[in-house]
Amino acid sequence: MKKYKIKNIAGHLAKSFLNNPLTSILAFSILTLGYISLEVMPREEDPQIAVSGGSIIVPMPGASPDEINNAILKPLERRISEIKGIKDVYSTAMHNVGMLNIQYEIGEDRESSNLKLYDKVMQNMDTLPGGAMMPLVKPFDIDIDVPIVTVAFYKKEELGIDHIVLYKQIKDIQQDVNSIQNISKTTLKGAKKPQFNVLLDLDKLAGYHISIGQVVQSIQAIAKNSPEIDLPTKDNRLVLFGVKNAINSIEDLQNLIIAQYLGSLIYLKDIADVKYHYDIQNHEEALISYHEDGEPFSQNEDQVTMTVSKLKGTNAVTLAEEILHTLKENEERLSKHGIGYIVTRNYGERANEAVNELVHHLVLTIVIISLILIPFLGWRESLVVTIAVPMILAATLFVAYLTDQTINRITLFAFLLSLGLIVDDAIIVIENIHRHMHLKDSKHKEFDELIIEATDEIGPSTNIATIAIMLTMIPMAFVGGMMGQFMLPIPLNVPVGLAVSLFVAYVFTPFLAKKFIKRSQGNH
């Protein structure tokens, strides 16, 4: 018989890898790389959306809201609107200060946007009215402003510790958490910080003819540390003089001289009650309510919440585990001081659950596909497709890892969406091999030649069909706004999965067919 002449790239790939000893090594390598990518890729519940913006704060002491609005905010609004990519500008005028909030279009590069905003403010410094202070430009960073873990610390009723002990212990925990790698920032919400409280007696102030301003100036004068630099000495050294902070205890503050009245010195203790306590001006309170061992528990005072945020692109799961491990290490010390804690938000745990659930669905879908194929093609052919699908997903995961993507619900949804598409190429190849095995004309053909011919035969139509589906997914990458950013993993991963499915169908499906399928001589 005349030997079959290969006409398509599908046949060339099948022939090159059919008897190549490196094919099995390549298959094992792809599966290994896919598994490693699944383990090391950062896990998040949702994809990160590029949101950029910022605030401009311009103080102007003594100015009214109308003056702030007309002299500062309106001119700045016009200048800021000149920046390309600006979506909205909101302004707020208050006594003594004006604020502009700027939001860029979704998808604008954050670093570039922050730089353009700062440059525009600096370029228009000369347009600010006299009396206006230096503007403060504060960029908005969603990557570090959204916490991945929040922990509520509370006082246990049986020990009854004070606010200062509570704050200091939590501050130590915060310092330990800050030392964890890839932590961007931590904050304490509702913390009652220790301070000197000066409770003035207004009747005594009036009796001694002392104003509140005098008291404030006297306290500020000793609360500051103002160093002076002397001239260089003969050996070219600078001499630095500094006054130590004069407030070290309650006694130092109580013995502060405020004024002189009828030849007698008036001390702060004569006109005020001085205490070292927490910031009594802080009236924030929070309620903790949860169930423990089936019993409801409620706590309604002195709760301090610590929020922890991560750097962009880091694994929320492993980082959350490190934070919880740090809390566990300090649990005994906290309990000794009468402090309990509850993890009120664990983004890492939620992200891990979402990823594991979708991975479970992927495995379940592959099993269902293989079971469906058994009655139509046979269990050996079904086994070939079942092995090919994980290889496609593994290669796609590795490409996603190389392009700095994260594993999240939308990424895995893209894999689920593409699963019904990527399996087609392997099924088409194995079905055509199965059909050729039962043709009378194939009775005297070598099995290798039969596999190569069957693969090459469906190459053109399979290529066109797969490329057409890829092209329908690519336009989704150009959708703007938040929805476009949120759904971006679909056009990034589905076309890659389809391209990989072609390669696997032409390289590994023929190889696996030769290994697993028993040749049946054609009789029908």
TAZI-V639867 format. One line per field, one symbol per residue. ss: DSSP state (H for helix, E for strand, - for the rest). phi: phi as a letter, one per 20 degrees, with the letter a starting at -180 (. if undefined). burial: # if it has 16 or more other C-alpha atoms within 10 Angstrom, else .. A space follows every 50 residues. Layout:
ss->???
phi->???
burial->???
This chain:
ss->--------HHHHHHHHHH---HHHHHHHHHHHHHHHHHHH--E------- -EEEEEEEE-----HHHHHHHHHHHHHHHH-----EEEEEEEEE--EEEE EEEE-----HHHHHHHHHHHHHH-HHH--------EEEEEEHHHH---EE EEEEE-------HHHHHHHHHHHHHHHH----EEEEEEE----EEEEEEE -HHHHHH----HHHHHHHHHHHH----EE----------EE--------H HHHH--EEEEE--EEEEHHHHEEEEEEE---------EEEEE--EEEEE- ---EEEEEEE-----HHHHHHHHHHHHHH-HHHHHH--EEEEEEEEHHHH HHHHHHHHHHHHHHHHHHHHHHHHHHH-HHHHHHHHHHHHHHHHHHHHHH HH----E-HHHHHHHHHHHHHHHHHHHHHHHHHHHHH--HHH----HHHH HHHHHHH-HHHHHHHHHHHHHHHHHHHH--HHHHHH-HHHHHHHHHHHHH HHHHHHHHHHHHHHHH--------
phi->.fffefdcffffffffdfdeffffffffffffffffffeefgdcfcffdf dcrrcddcfbgneegffgffecffffgfffffffnfeccdccdcfmbccd ddcefgoffffffffffffffffdffefffnfeffdddfecffdeefecc ceebefffelfefffgfffffffffffffffmeeaccddmfeefaeddef efffgffeldeffffffffffdeeddfcdeffefeldedddbefgeddbf fgffefeeacclndedefffcbedcdbefffedfcbddbbdclndfcbcc blecdddcddffnefffffffffffffffeffffffemddbceebcffff fffffffffffffffffffffffgfedofffffffffffgffffffffff ffemedebfffffffffeffeffffffffffffffffdeffefdefffff fffffffeggffgffffffgffefgffdfemfffffeggfffdfffffff fffffedefffffffdeefdffcb
burial->.......#.######.##....#...#..######.##..#####.#### ##########..#.#.###.###..##..#.....#..#.#.##.##### ########.#..##..##.##......#...#..#.#.#######.#### ######......##.##.###.##..##...#####.#.#####.###.# ....#....#....#...#..#........................#... ..##.####......#######.##..##......#.............. .#########..########..##.##......#..#####...###### ##.##..##..#...#..###.#.....###################### #...############.##.##############.###...##...##.# #########..##..#...#...#.#.......################# ##############..#...#...
